[in-house]
């Protein structure tokens, strides 16, 4: 049993945000960050049994920015 699960959060090309778990087949998306956090908690609870549930959900935000040279 791990104590934490890590999600990578990125802005979606279509708008909103996407979250992907590292090392697990969990993916969710939402229009805003607060809804995304709710969706992540729900997805994690669906993936794990109560005795295997991670105690911490860690979010890593990735923001890509392009500037002119």
PDB file of N, CA, C, O and CB in Angstrom:
ATOM      1  N   UNK A   1       0.843  -1.194   0.000  1.00  0.00           N
ATOM      2  CA  UNK A   1       0.000   0.000   0.000  1.00  0.00           C
ATOM      3  C   UNK A   1       0.879   1.245   0.000  1.00  0.00           C
ATOM      4  O   UNK A   1       1.762   1.386   0.846  1.00  0.00           O
ATOM      5  CB  UNK A   1      -0.954   0.005   1.223  1.00  0.00           C
ATOM      6  N   UNK A   2       0.642   2.130  -0.931  1.00  0.00           N
ATOM      7  CA  UNK A   2       1.343   3.402  -0.953  1.00  0.00           C
ATOM      8  C   UNK A   2       0.542   4.423  -0.166  1.00  0.00           C
ATOM      9  O   UNK A   2      -0.684   4.337  -0.087  1.00  0.00           O
ATOM     10  CB  UNK A   2       1.578   3.883  -2.403  1.00  0.00           C
ATOM     11  N   UNK A   3       1.239   5.388   0.416  1.00  0.00           N
ATOM     12  CA  UNK A   3       0.559   6.434   1.160  1.00  0.00           C
ATOM     13  C   UNK A   3       0.121   7.591   0.288  1.00  0.00           C
ATOM     14  O   UNK A   3      -0.683   8.419   0.717  1.00  0.00           O
ATOM     15  CB  UNK A   3       1.442   6.937   2.246  1.00  0.00           C
ATOM     16  N   UNK A   4       0.643   7.665  -0.949  1.00  0.00           N
ATOM     17  CA  UNK A   4       0.256   8.774  -1.807  1.00  0.00           C
ATOM     18  C   UNK A   4       0.161   8.351  -3.261  1.00  0.00           C
ATOM     19  O   UNK A   4       0.732   7.345  -3.682  1.00  0.00           O
ATOM     20  CB  UNK A   4       1.239   9.915  -1.665  1.00  0.00           C
ATOM     21  N   UNK A   5      -0.573   9.143  -4.004  1.00  0.00           N
ATOM     22  CA  UNK A   5      -0.686   8.971  -5.444  1.00  0.00           C
ATOM     23  C   UNK A   5      -0.418  10.346  -6.063  1.00  0.00           C
ATOM     24  O   UNK A   5      -0.820  11.373  -5.515  1.00  0.00           O
ATOM     25  CB  UNK A   5      -2.110   8.396  -5.863  1.00  0.00           C
ATOM     26  N   UNK A   6       0.255  10.352  -7.191  1.00  0.00           N
ATOM     27  CA  UNK A   6       0.651  11.613  -7.824  1.00  0.00           C
ATOM     28  C   UNK A   6      -0.084  11.766  -9.151  1.00  0.00           C
ATOM     29  O   UNK A   6      -0.133  10.842  -9.963  1.00  0.00           O
ATOM     30  CB  UNK A   6       2.193  11.669  -8.042  1.00  0.00           C
ATOM     31  N   UNK A   7      -0.656  12.955  -9.351  1.00  0.00           N
ATOM     32  CA  UNK A   7      -1.312  13.306 -10.605  1.00  0.00           C
ATOM     33  C   UNK A   7      -0.555  14.434 -11.279  1.00  0.00           C
ATOM     34  O   UNK A   7      -0.084  15.359 -10.618  1.00  0.00           O
ATOM     35  CB  UNK A   7      -2.781  13.706 -10.367  1.00  0.00           C
ATOM     36  N   UNK A   8      -0.438  14.354 -12.600  1.00  0.00           N
ATOM     37  CA  UNK A   8       0.108  15.440 -13.408  1.00  0.00           C
ATOM     38  C   UNK A   8      -1.086  16.188 -13.989  1.00  0.00           C
ATOM     39  O   UNK A   8      -1.951  15.595 -14.632  1.00  0.00           O
ATOM     40  CB  UNK A   8       1.080  14.905 -14.547  1.00  0.00           C
ATOM     41  N   UNK A   9      -1.122  17.507 -13.753  1.00  0.00           N
ATOM     42  CA  UNK A   9      -2.220  18.353 -14.205  1.00  0.00           C
ATOM     43  C   UNK A   9      -1.723  19.245 -15.339  1.00  0.00           C
ATOM     44  O   UNK A   9      -0.704  19.923 -15.206  1.00  0.00           O
ATOM     45  CB  UNK A   9      -2.787  19.208 -13.033  1.00  0.00           C
ATOM     46  N   UNK A  10      -2.450  19.237 -16.452  1.00  0.00           N
ATOM     47  CA  UNK A  10      -2.101  20.081 -17.590  1.00  0.00           C
ATOM     48  C   UNK A  10      -3.363  20.746 -18.135  1.00  0.00           C
ATOM     49  O   UNK A  10      -4.469  20.225 -17.991  1.00  0.00           O
ATOM     50  CB  UNK A  10      -1.394  19.254 -18.697  1.00  0.00           C
ATOM     51  N   UNK A  11      -3.176  21.897 -18.758  1.00  0.00           N
ATOM     52  CA  UNK A  11      -4.293  22.534 -19.448  1.00  0.00           C
ATOM     53  C   UNK A  11      -4.601  21.726 -20.703  1.00  0.00           C
ATOM     54  O   UNK A  11      -3.695  21.305 -21.422  1.00  0.00           O
ATOM     55  CB  UNK A  11      -3.969  24.026 -19.803  1.00  0.00           C
ATOM     56  N   UNK A  12      -5.883  21.516 -20.956  1.00  0.00           N
ATOM     57  CA  UNK A  12      -6.320  20.773 -22.132  1.00  0.00           C
ATOM     58  C   UNK A  12      -6.301  21.673 -23.357  1.00  0.00           C
ATOM     59  O   UNK A  12      -6.545  22.874 -23.241  1.00  0.00           O
ATOM     60  CB  UNK A  12      -7.725  20.190 -21.917  1.00  0.00           C
ATOM     61  N   UNK A  13      -6.019  21.124 -24.510  1.00  0.00           N
ATOM     62  CA  UNK A  13      -6.045  21.894 -25.752  1.00  0.00           C
ATOM     63  C   UNK A  13      -7.450  22.401 -26.064  1.00  0.00           C
ATOM     64  O   UNK A  13      -7.613  23.442 -26.699  1.00  0.00           O
ATOM     65  CB  UNK A  13      -5.527  21.045 -26.913  1.00  0.00           C
ATOM     66  N   UNK A  14      -8.458  21.664 -25.616  1.00  0.00           N
ATOM     67  CA  UNK A  14      -9.855  22.030 -25.867  1.00  0.00           C
ATOM     68  C   UNK A  14     -10.399  22.976 -24.798  1.00  0.00           C
ATOM     69  O   UNK A  14     -11.552  23.399 -24.877  1.00  0.00           O
ATOM     70  CB  UNK A  14     -10.720  20.778 -25.934  1.00  0.00           C
ATOM     71  N   UNK A  15      -9.586  23.310 -23.807  1.00  0.00           N
ATOM     72  CA  UNK A  15     -10.031  24.129 -22.680  1.00  0.00           C
ATOM     73  C   UNK A  15     -10.204  23.269 -21.454  1.00  0.00           C
ATOM     74  O   UNK A  15     -10.426  22.064 -21.574  1.00  0.00           O
ATOM     75  CB  UNK A  15     -11.341  24.854 -23.008  1.00  0.00           C
ATOM     76  N   UNK A  16     -10.110  23.849 -20.289  1.00  0.00           N
ATOM     77  CA  UNK A  16     -10.205  23.086 -19.056  1.00  0.00           C
ATOM     78  C   UNK A  16      -8.872  22.449 -18.699  1.00  0.00           C
ATOM     79  O   UNK A  16      -7.811  22.900 -19.130  1.00  0.00           O
ATOM     80  CB  UNK A  16     -11.278  22.019 -19.178  1.00  0.00           C
ATOM     81  N   UNK A  17      -8.952  21.381 -17.894  1.00  0.00           N
ATOM     82  CA  UNK A  17      -7.751  20.745 -17.372  1.00  0.00           C
ATOM     83  C   UNK A  17      -7.872  19.227 -17.446  1.00  0.00           C
ATOM     84  O   UNK A  17      -8.971  18.674 -17.398  1.00  0.00           O
ATOM     85  CB  UNK A  17      -7.494  21.190 -15.929  1.00  0.00           C
ATOM     86  N   UNK A  18      -6.720  18.562 -17.564  1.00  0.00           N
ATOM     87  CA  UNK A  18      -6.633  17.097 -17.576  1.00  0.00           C
ATOM     88  C   UNK A  18      -5.716  16.650 -16.452  1.00  0.00           C
ATOM     89  O   UNK A  18      -4.714  17.302 -16.158  1.00  0.00           O
ATOM     90  CB  UNK A  18      -6.117  16.570 -18.949  1.00  0.00           C
ATOM     91  N   UNK A  19      -6.065  15.533 -15.826  1.00  0.00           N
ATOM     92  CA  UNK A  19      -5.247  14.965 -14.761  1.00  0.00           C
ATOM     93  C   UNK A  19      -4.968  13.501 -15.076  1.00  0.00           C
ATOM     94  O   UNK A  19      -5.877  12.738 -15.402  1.00  0.00           O
ATOM     95  CB  UNK A  19      -5.945  15.110 -13.381  1.00  0.00           C
ATOM     96  N   UNK A  20      -3.689  13.120 -14.972  1.00  0.00           N
ATOM     97  CA  UNK A  20      -3.274  11.735 -15.213  1.00  0.00           C
ATOM     98  C   UNK A  20      -2.470  11.263 -14.020  1.00  0.00           C
ATOM     99  O   UNK A  20      -1.543  11.945 -13.582  1.00  0.00           O
ATOM    100  CB  UNK A  20      -2.443  11.605 -16.530  1.00  0.00           C
ATOM    101  N   UNK A  21      -2.820  10.094 -13.489  1.00  0.00           N
ATOM    102  CA  UNK A  21      -2.089   9.518 -12.364  1.00  0.00           C
ATOM    103  C   UNK A  21      -0.809   8.862 -12.869  1.00  0.00           C
ATOM    104  O   UNK A  21      -0.800   8.235 -13.928  1.00  0.00           O
ATOM    105  CB  UNK A  21      -2.966   8.492 -11.601  1.00  0.00           C
ATOM    106  N   UNK A  22       0.257   9.010 -12.113  1.00  0.00           N
ATOM    107  CA  UNK A  22       1.512   8.339 -12.442  1.00  0.00           C
ATOM    108  C   UNK A  22       1.490   6.934 -11.855  1.00  0.00           C
ATOM    109  O   UNK A  22       1.276   6.757 -10.656  1.00  0.00           O
ATOM    110  CB  UNK A  22       2.736   9.143 -11.908  1.00  0.00           C
ATOM    111  N   UNK A  23       1.709   5.942 -12.701  1.00  0.00           N
ATOM    112  CA  UNK A  23       1.772   4.569 -12.240  1.00  0.00           C
ATOM    113  C   UNK A  23       0.429   3.887 -12.086  1.00  0.00           C
ATOM    114  O   UNK A  23       0.367   2.744 -11.632  1.00  0.00           O
ATOM    115  CB  UNK A  23       2.473   4.524 -10.963  1.00  0.00           C
ATOM    116  N   UNK A  24      -0.652   4.568 -12.456  1.00  0.00           N
ATOM    117  CA  UNK A  24      -1.999   3.999 -12.374  1.00  0.00           C
ATOM    118  C   UNK A  24      -2.780   4.411 -13.607  1.00  0.00           C
ATOM    119  O   UNK A  24      -2.470   5.426 -14.229  1.00  0.00           O
ATOM    120  CB  UNK A  24      -2.731   4.458 -11.078  1.00  0.00           C
ATOM    121  N   UNK A  25      -3.779   3.641 -13.961  1.00  0.00           N
ATOM    122  CA  UNK A  25      -4.616   3.964 -15.115  1.00  0.00           C
ATOM    123  C   UNK A  25      -5.797   4.821 -14.673  1.00  0.00           C
ATOM    124  O   UNK A  25      -6.951   4.399 -14.744  1.00  0.00           O
ATOM    125  CB  UNK A  25      -5.112   2.674 -15.814  1.00  0.00           C
ATOM    126  N   UNK A  26      -5.487   6.024 -14.217  1.00  0.00           N
ATOM    127  CA  UNK A  26      -6.536   6.949 -13.778  1.00  0.00           C
ATOM    128  C   UNK A  26      -6.373   8.239 -14.565  1.00  0.00           C
ATOM    129  O   UNK A  26      -5.291   8.824 -14.605  1.00  0.00           O
ATOM    130  CB  UNK A  26      -6.466   7.216 -12.227  1.00  0.00           C
ATOM    131  N   UNK A  27      -7.464   8.675 -15.194  1.00  0.00           N
ATOM    132  CA  UNK A  27      -7.484   9.901 -15.978  1.00  0.00           C
ATOM    133  C   UNK A  27      -8.810  10.595 -15.733  1.00  0.00           C
ATOM    134  O   UNK A  27      -9.852   9.941 -15.698  1.00  0.00           O
ATOM    135  CB  UNK A  27      -7.272   9.614 -17.494  1.00  0.00           C
ATOM    136  N   UNK A  28      -8.788  11.901 -15.563  1.00  0.00           N
ATOM    137  CA  UNK A  28     -10.026  12.668 -15.446  1.00  0.00           C
ATOM    138  C   UNK A  28      -9.789  14.068 -15.978  1.00  0.00           C
ATOM    139  O   UNK A  28      -8.648  14.482 -16.184  1.00  0.00           O
ATOM    140  CB  UNK A  28     -10.523  12.715 -13.976  1.00  0.00           C
ATOM    141  N   UNK A  29     -10.878  14.794 -16.201  1.00  0.00           N
ATOM    142  CA  UNK A  29     -10.779  16.151 -16.711  1.00  0.00           C
ATOM    143  C   UNK A  29     -11.921  16.987 -16.171  1.00  0.00           C
ATOM    144  O   UNK A  29     -12.915  16.458 -15.673  1.00  0.00           O
ATOM    145  CB  UNK A  29     -10.781  16.161 -18.243  1.00  0.00           C
ATOM    146  N   UNK A  30     -11.768  18.314 -16.276  1.00  0.00           N
ATOM    147  CA  UNK A  30     -12.805  19.231 -15.812  1.00  0.00           C
ATOM    148  C   UNK A  30     -12.545  20.611 -16.408  1.00  0.00           C
ATOM    149  O   UNK A  30     -11.463  20.889 -16.925  1.00  0.00           O
ATOM    150  CB  UNK A  30     -12.843  19.294 -14.254  1.00  0.00           C
ATOM    151  N   UNK A  31     -13.548  21.457 -16.324  1.00  0.00           N
ATOM    152  CA  UNK A  31     -13.445  22.819 -16.855  1.00  0.00           C
ATOM    153  C   UNK A  31     -12.644  23.748 -15.945  1.00  0.00           C
ATOM    154  O   UNK A  31     -12.059  24.721 -16.422  1.00  0.00           O
ATOM    155  CB  UNK A  31     -14.828  23.392 -17.068  1.00  0.00           C
ATOM    156  N   UNK A  32     -12.609  23.462 -14.634  1.00  0.00           N
ATOM    157  CA  UNK A  32     -11.874  24.322 -13.703  1.00  0.00           C
ATOM    158  C   UNK A  32     -11.153  23.462 -12.667  1.00  0.00           C
ATOM    159  O   UNK A  32     -11.433  22.271 -12.525  1.00  0.00           O
ATOM    160  CB  UNK A  32     -12.833  25.329 -13.003  1.00  0.00           C
ATOM    161  N   UNK A  33     -10.227  24.084 -11.953  1.00  0.00           N
ATOM    162  CA  UNK A  33      -9.370  23.352 -11.005  1.00  0.00           C
ATOM    163  C   UNK A  33     -10.175  22.760  -9.856  1.00  0.00           C
ATOM    164  O   UNK A  33      -9.934  21.616  -9.469  1.00  0.00           O
ATOM    165  CB  UNK A  33      -8.285  24.274 -10.449  1.00  0.00           C
ATOM    166  N   UNK A  34     -11.120  23.502  -9.302  1.00  0.00           N
ATOM    167  CA  UNK A  34     -11.889  22.985  -8.166  1.00  0.00           C
ATOM    168  C   UNK A  34     -12.687  21.745  -8.545  1.00  0.00           C
ATOM    169  O   UNK A  34     -12.727  20.779  -7.783  1.00  0.00           O
ATOM    170  CB  UNK A  34     -12.829  24.059  -7.631  1.00  0.00           C
ATOM    171  N   UNK A  35     -13.319  21.762  -9.709  1.00  0.00           N
ATOM    172  CA  UNK A  35     -14.056  20.583 -10.180  1.00  0.00           C
ATOM    173  C   UNK A  35     -13.098  19.442 -10.480  1.00  0.00           C
ATOM    174  O   UNK A  35     -13.421  18.278 -10.242  1.00  0.00           O
ATOM    175  CB  UNK A  35     -14.886  20.923 -11.435  1.00  0.00           C
ATOM    176  N   UNK A  36     -11.927  19.766 -10.999  1.00  0.00           N
ATOM    177  CA  UNK A  36     -10.928  18.739 -11.264  1.00  0.00           C
ATOM    178  C   UNK A  36     -10.517  18.029  -9.977  1.00  0.00           C
ATOM    179  O   UNK A  36     -10.377  16.806  -9.967  1.00  0.00           O
ATOM    180  CB  UNK A  36      -9.701  19.352 -11.943  1.00  0.00           C
ATOM    181  N   UNK A  37     -10.326  18.768  -8.906  1.00  0.00           N
ATOM    182  CA  UNK A  37      -9.960  18.161  -7.625  1.00  0.00           C
ATOM    183  C   UNK A  37     -11.049  17.209  -7.136  1.00  0.00           C
ATOM    184  O   UNK A  37     -10.748  16.132  -6.622  1.00  0.00           O
ATOM    185  CB  UNK A  37      -9.702  19.248  -6.573  1.00  0.00           C
ATOM    186  N   UNK A  38     -12.298  17.598  -7.293  1.00  0.00           N
ATOM    187  CA  UNK A  38     -13.419  16.720  -6.910  1.00  0.00           C
ATOM    188  C   UNK A  38     -13.391  15.450  -7.761  1.00  0.00           C
ATOM    189  O   UNK A  38     -13.541  14.343  -7.245  1.00  0.00           O
ATOM    190  CB  UNK A  38     -14.789  17.458  -7.076  1.00  0.00           C
ATOM    191  N   UNK A  39     -13.197  15.625  -9.070  1.00  0.00           N
ATOM    192  CA  UNK A  39     -13.151  14.475  -9.980  1.00  0.00           C
ATOM    193  C   UNK A  39     -11.988  13.542  -9.660  1.00  0.00           C
ATOM    194  O   UNK A  39     -12.127  12.323  -9.757  1.00  0.00           O
ATOM    195  CB  UNK A  39     -13.045  14.951 -11.424  1.00  0.00           C
ATOM    196  N   UNK A  40     -10.845  14.107  -9.281  1.00  0.00           N
ATOM    197  CA  UNK A  40      -9.686  13.285  -8.921  1.00  0.00           C
ATOM    198  C   UNK A  40      -9.998  12.450  -7.683  1.00  0.00           C
ATOM    199  O   UNK A  40      -9.720  11.250  -7.660  1.00  0.00           O
ATOM    200  CB  UNK A  40      -8.442  14.171  -8.673  1.00  0.00           C
ATOM    201  N   UNK A  41     -10.569  13.070  -6.661  1.00  0.00           N
ATOM    202  CA  UNK A  41     -10.927  12.315  -5.444  1.00  0.00           C
ATOM    203  C   UNK A  41     -11.893  11.176  -5.762  1.00  0.00           C
ATOM    204  O   UNK A  41     -11.733  10.064  -5.259  1.00  0.00           O
ATOM    205  CB  UNK A  41     -11.555  13.254  -4.393  1.00  0.00           C
ATOM    206  N   UNK A  42     -12.890  11.451  -6.593  1.00  0.00           N
ATOM    207  CA  UNK A  42     -13.852  10.414  -6.975  1.00  0.00           C
ATOM    208  C   UNK A  42     -13.181   9.291  -7.762  1.00  0.00           C
ATOM    209  O   UNK A  42     -13.461   8.114  -7.531  1.00  0.00           O
ATOM    210  CB  UNK A  42     -14.988  11.023  -7.801  1.00  0.00           C
ATOM    211  N   UNK A  43     -12.299   9.653  -8.689  1.00  0.00           N
ATOM    212  CA  UNK A  43     -11.606   8.643  -9.491  1.00  0.00           C
ATOM    213  C   UNK A  43     -10.721   7.759  -8.623  1.00  0.00           C
ATOM    214  O   UNK A  43     -10.664   6.546  -8.826  1.00  0.00           O
ATOM    215  CB  UNK A  43     -10.768   9.311 -10.579  1.00  0.00           C
ATOM    216  N   UNK A  44     -10.033   8.356  -7.661  1.00  0.00           N
ATOM    217  CA  UNK A  44      -9.166   7.586  -6.762  1.00  0.00           C
ATOM    218  C   UNK A  44     -10.013   6.650  -5.906  1.00  0.00           C
ATOM    219  O   UNK A  44      -9.651   5.490  -5.709  1.00  0.00           O
ATOM    220  CB  UNK A  44      -8.322   8.530  -5.861  1.00  0.00           C
ATOM    221  N   UNK A  45     -11.132   7.143  -5.400  1.00  0.00           N
ATOM    222  CA  UNK A  45     -11.971   6.292  -4.547  1.00  0.00           C
ATOM    223  C   UNK A  45     -12.567   5.127  -5.334  1.00  0.00           C
ATOM    224  O   UNK A  45     -12.824   4.067  -4.762  1.00  0.00           O
ATOM    225  CB  UNK A  45     -13.093   7.119  -3.911  1.00  0.00           C
ATOM    226  N   UNK A  46     -12.792   5.308  -6.636  1.00  0.00           N
ATOM    227  CA  UNK A  46     -13.292   4.211  -7.471  1.00  0.00           C
ATOM    228  C   UNK A  46     -12.209   3.185  -7.789  1.00  0.00           C
ATOM    229  O   UNK A  46     -12.510   2.014  -8.021  1.00  0.00           O
ATOM    230  CB  UNK A  46     -13.865   4.761  -8.765  1.00  0.00           C
ATOM    231  N   UNK A  47     -10.970   3.614  -7.799  1.00  0.00           N
ATOM    232  CA  UNK A  47      -9.852   2.748  -8.193  1.00  0.00           C
ATOM    233  C   UNK A  47      -9.361   1.851  -7.052  1.00  0.00           C
ATOM    234  O   UNK A  47      -8.894   0.739  -7.300  1.00  0.00           O
ATOM    235  CB  UNK A  47      -8.700   3.597  -8.698  1.00  0.00           C
ATOM    236  N   UNK A  48      -9.461   2.323  -5.813  1.00  0.00           N
ATOM    237  CA  UNK A  48      -8.873   1.615  -4.677  1.00  0.00           C
ATOM    238  C   UNK A  48      -9.934   1.149  -3.688  1.00  0.00           C
ATOM    239  O   UNK A  48     -10.960   1.801  -3.496  1.00  0.00           O
ATOM    240  CB  UNK A  48      -7.866   2.505  -3.970  1.00  0.00           C
ATOM    241  N   UNK A  49      -9.661   0.006  -3.066  1.00  0.00           N
ATOM    242  CA  UNK A  49     -10.474  -0.423  -1.928  1.00  0.00           C
ATOM    243  C   UNK A  49     -10.167   0.490  -0.754  1.00  0.00           C
ATOM    244  O   UNK A  49      -9.129   1.151  -0.728  1.00  0.00           O
ATOM    245  CB  UNK A  49     -10.202  -1.921  -1.560  1.00  0.00           C
ATOM    246  N   UNK A  50     -11.065   0.527   0.211  1.00  0.00           N
ATOM    247  CA  UNK A  50     -10.906   1.438   1.347  1.00  0.00           C
ATOM    248  C   UNK A  50      -9.593   1.216   2.096  1.00  0.00           C
ATOM    249  O   UNK A  50      -8.954   2.181   2.515  1.00  0.00           O
ATOM    250  CB  UNK A  50     -12.071   1.276   2.305  1.00  0.00           C
ATOM    251  N   UNK A  51      -9.184  -0.037   2.271  1.00  0.00           N
ATOM    252  CA  UNK A  51      -7.943  -0.320   3.004  1.00  0.00           C
ATOM    253  C   UNK A  51      -6.685  -0.067   2.163  1.00  0.00           C
ATOM    254  O   UNK A  51      -5.580  -0.066   2.706  1.00  0.00           O
ATOM    255  CB  UNK A  51      -7.949  -1.763   3.484  1.00  0.00           C
ATOM    256  N   UNK A  52      -6.832   0.147   0.844  1.00  0.00           N
ATOM    257  CA  UNK A  52      -5.701   0.438  -0.036  1.00  0.00           C
ATOM    258  C   UNK A  52      -5.645   1.902  -0.464  1.00  0.00           C
ATOM    259  O   UNK A  52      -4.733   2.304  -1.187  1.00  0.00           O
ATOM    260  CB  UNK A  52      -5.767  -0.441  -1.259  1.00  0.00           C
ATOM    261  N   UNK A  53      -6.613   2.697  -0.022  1.00  0.00           N
ATOM    262  CA  UNK A  53      -6.732   4.092  -0.448  1.00  0.00           C
ATOM    263  C   UNK A  53      -5.513   4.906  -0.026  1.00  0.00           C
ATOM    264  O   UNK A  53      -5.139   4.894   1.147  1.00  0.00           O
ATOM    265  CB  UNK A  53      -8.004   4.718   0.131  1.00  0.00           C
ATOM    266  N   UNK A  54      -4.886   5.616  -0.971  1.00  0.00           N
ATOM    267  CA  UNK A  54      -3.768   6.493  -0.610  1.00  0.00           C
ATOM    268  C   UNK A  54      -4.234   7.571   0.375  1.00  0.00           C
ATOM    269  O   UNK A  54      -5.364   8.053   0.294  1.00  0.00           O
ATOM    270  CB  UNK A  54      -3.157   7.149  -1.877  1.00  0.00           C
ATOM    271  N   UNK A  55      -3.362   7.933   1.287  1.00  0.00           N
ATOM    272  CA  UNK A  55      -3.685   8.968   2.280  1.00  0.00           C
ATOM    273  C   UNK A  55      -3.509  10.366   1.710  1.00  0.00           C
ATOM    274  O   UNK A  55      -4.150  11.311   2.168  1.00  0.00           O
ATOM    275  CB  UNK A  55      -2.812   8.805   3.522  1.00  0.00           C
ATOM    276  N   UNK A  56      -2.635  10.503   0.704  1.00  0.00           N
ATOM    277  CA  UNK A  56      -2.321  11.803   0.114  1.00  0.00           C
ATOM    278  C   UNK A  56      -2.480  11.717  -1.395  1.00  0.00           C
ATOM    279  O   UNK A  56      -2.039  10.757  -2.026  1.00  0.00           O
ATOM    280  CB  UNK A  56      -0.885  12.258   0.490  1.00  0.00           C
ATOM    281  N   UNK A  57      -3.117  12.738  -1.965  1.00  0.00           N
ATOM    282  CA  UNK A  57      -3.169  12.905  -3.411  1.00  0.00           C
ATOM    283  C   UNK A  57      -2.326  14.134  -3.726  1.00  0.00           C
ATOM    284  O   UNK A  57      -2.672  15.251  -3.341  1.00  0.00           O
ATOM    285  CB  UNK A  57      -4.660  13.056  -3.943  1.00  0.00           C
ATOM    286  N   UNK A  58      -1.224  13.919  -4.424  1.00  0.00           N
ATOM    287  CA  UNK A  58      -0.300  15.015  -4.747  1.00  0.00           C
ATOM    288  C   UNK A  58      -0.548  15.448  -6.191  1.00  0.00           C
ATOM    289  O   UNK A  58      -0.634  14.615  -7.093  1.00  0.00           O
ATOM    290  CB  UNK A  58       1.200  14.578  -4.541  1.00  0.00           C
ATOM    291  N   UNK A  59      -0.662  16.760  -6.395  1.00  0.00           N
ATOM    292  CA  UNK A  59      -0.917  17.313  -7.722  1.00  0.00           C
ATOM    293  C   UNK A  59       0.306  18.082  -8.215  1.00  0.00           C
ATOM    294  O   UNK A  59       0.796  18.984  -7.537  1.00  0.00           O
ATOM    295  CB  UNK A  59      -2.157  18.231  -7.701  1.00  0.00           C
ATOM    296  N   UNK A  60       0.791  17.719  -9.395  1.00  0.00           N
ATOM    297  CA  UNK A  60       1.897  18.424 -10.036  1.00  0.00           C
ATOM    298  C   UNK A  60       1.323  19.170 -11.237  1.00  0.00           C
ATOM    299  O   UNK A  60       0.848  18.554 -12.191  1.00  0.00           O
ATOM    300  CB  UNK A  60       3.050  17.434 -10.467  1.00  0.00           C
ATOM    301  N   UNK A  61       1.370  20.484 -11.183  1.00  0.00           N
ATOM    302  CA  UNK A  61       0.848  21.322 -12.261  1.00  0.00           C
ATOM    303  C   UNK A  61       1.944  21.598 -13.280  1.00  0.00           C
ATOM    304  O   UNK A  61       3.051  22.005 -12.927  1.00  0.00           O
ATOM    305  CB  UNK A  61       0.283  22.647 -11.703  1.00  0.00           C
ATOM    306  N   UNK A  62       1.618  21.370 -14.551  1.00  0.00           N
ATOM    307  CA  UNK A  62       2.551  21.646 -15.632  1.00  0.00           C
ATOM    308  C   UNK A  62       1.915  22.720 -16.507  1.00  0.00           C
ATOM    309  O   UNK A  62       0.804  22.562 -17.012  1.00  0.00           O
ATOM    310  CB  UNK A  62       2.889  20.344 -16.460  1.00  0.00           C
ATOM    311  N   UNK A  63       2.639  23.799 -16.669  1.00  0.00           N
ATOM    312  CA  UNK A  63       2.157  24.884 -17.533  1.00  0.00           C
ATOM    313  C   UNK A  63       3.204  25.132 -18.592  1.00  0.00           C
ATOM    314  O   UNK A  63       4.342  25.496 -18.297  1.00  0.00           O
ATOM    315  CB  UNK A  63       1.862  26.189 -16.719  1.00  0.00           C
ATOM    316  N   UNK A  64       2.805  24.933 -19.813  1.00  0.00           N
ATOM    317  CA  UNK A  64       3.712  25.164 -20.924  1.00  0.00           C
ATOM    318  C   UNK A  64       3.440  26.554 -21.491  1.00  0.00           C
ATOM    319  O   UNK A  64       2.294  26.943 -21.710  1.00  0.00           O
ATOM    320  CB  UNK A  64       3.549  24.068 -22.020  1.00  0.00           C
ATOM    321  N   UNK A  65       4.502  27.274 -21.716  1.00  0.00           N
ATOM    322  CA  UNK A  65       4.379  28.625 -22.252  1.00  0.00           C
ATOM    323  C   UNK A  65       5.385  28.796 -23.378  1.00  0.00           C
ATOM    324  O   UNK A  65       6.541  28.394 -23.245  1.00  0.00           O
ATOM    325  CB  UNK A  65       4.598  29.697 -21.143  1.00  0.00           C
ATOM    326  N   UNK A  66       4.964  29.375 -24.464  1.00  0.00           N
ATOM    327  CA  UNK A  66       5.830  29.618 -25.611  1.00  0.00           C
ATOM    328  C   UNK A  66       5.954  31.127 -25.783  1.00  0.00           C
ATOM    329  O   UNK A  66       4.958  31.849 -25.784  1.00  0.00           O
ATOM    330  CB  UNK A  66       5.271  28.936 -26.915  1.00  0.00           C
ATOM    331  N   UNK A  67       7.187  31.586 -25.928  1.00  0.00           N
ATOM    332  CA  UNK A  67       7.419  33.000 -26.187  1.00  0.00           C
ATOM    333  C   UNK A  67       8.220  33.160 -27.466  1.00  0.00           C
ATOM    334  O   UNK A  67       8.941  32.251 -27.877  1.00  0.00           O
ATOM    335  CB  UNK A  67       8.147  33.666 -25.005  1.00  0.00           C
ATOM    336  N   UNK A  68       8.092  34.299 -28.081  1.00  0.00           N
ATOM    337  CA  UNK A  68       8.835  34.557 -29.319  1.00  0.00           C
ATOM    338  C   UNK A  68      10.307  34.735 -29.005  1.00  0.00           C
ATOM    339  O   UNK A  68      10.663  35.304 -27.973  1.00  0.00           O
ATOM    340  CB  UNK A  68       8.286  35.805 -30.049  1.00  0.00           C
ATOM    341  N   UNK A  69      11.153  34.253 -29.884  1.00  0.00           N
ATOM    342  CA  UNK A  69      12.600  34.378 -29.685  1.00  0.00           C
ATOM    343  C   UNK A  69      13.083  35.722 -30.126  1.00  0.00           C
ATOM    344  O   UNK A  69      14.276  36.010 -30.034  1.00  0.00           O
ATOM    345  CB  UNK A  69      13.348  33.295 -30.432  1.00  0.00           C
TER     346      UNK A  69
END
